[in-house]
Amino acid sequence: MAKREWSIPFLIRELAKKVGPDVDPDKWWHNCHAASLEIVRAGVFPGARVARGVCRMVGGQHSWVYLGDSPYSPTAIIDPTLWSYHQTVFSPYVVRAMNNIYVAKGAGDIWQAGKPRTASQMGEKAIFPENYGNLTSGAQLFLEMCGPLGRTGWNDLFHGPMQGWPAGEILEAADKTPQLSPLIPIDVLGMNTDLNPGGLYMKEKP
């Protein structure tokens, strides 16, 4: 555990008390994913999930808690560790004006980023996800517009923007496909589906 360099803000201590009587906010210092997950698992904010990406006030990767249907357009953000990077931060509750400093992995519109490379372009064999025929017509149409895709194209898709296409549905199908599952970044899978890989992104269902 990294050593704390300044005092814990009052509102951080109060949040820790809500999470649980034995929760030590000292352990939240520079421990963003574990702290965020602890809050989500405690059910302090119903429907909350962990987002991972970058915060422009923190160097490197960062995790936080978000409310709403999408990590890319949250209705609220709770960051339990930003105070440990900036001594001037006194609250875990992010005001709406600061929302734009948080960029979850996969943010952006695929239609602005461009199409993934097709199997024919790359001289590869086309790969179709498991249960392709059970996908919705919208998901099938999207994949037809993109490809067919080989390994390179699927990798492009999984590492590109997640907005503007039925990402959740297609990611779930791809995760069941041995040729595709290893290509999916865990953060993308965790934020865009209910698969909750490793139990690291949402509260487990009873």
Buried (B, 14 or more C-beta within 10 A) or exposed (E): EEEBEEEBBEBBEEBBEEBEEEBEBBBBBBBBBBBBBBBBBBEBBEEBBBBBBBBEBBEEEBBBBBBBEBBBEBEBBBBBBBBBBEEEBEBBEBEEEBBEBBBBBBBBEBEEBEBBBBBEBBEBEBBBBBEEEEBEEEBBEBBEEBBBBBBBBBBBBBBBBBBEBBBBBBBBBBBEBEBBBEBBBEBBBBBBBEBBBEEBBBBEEE
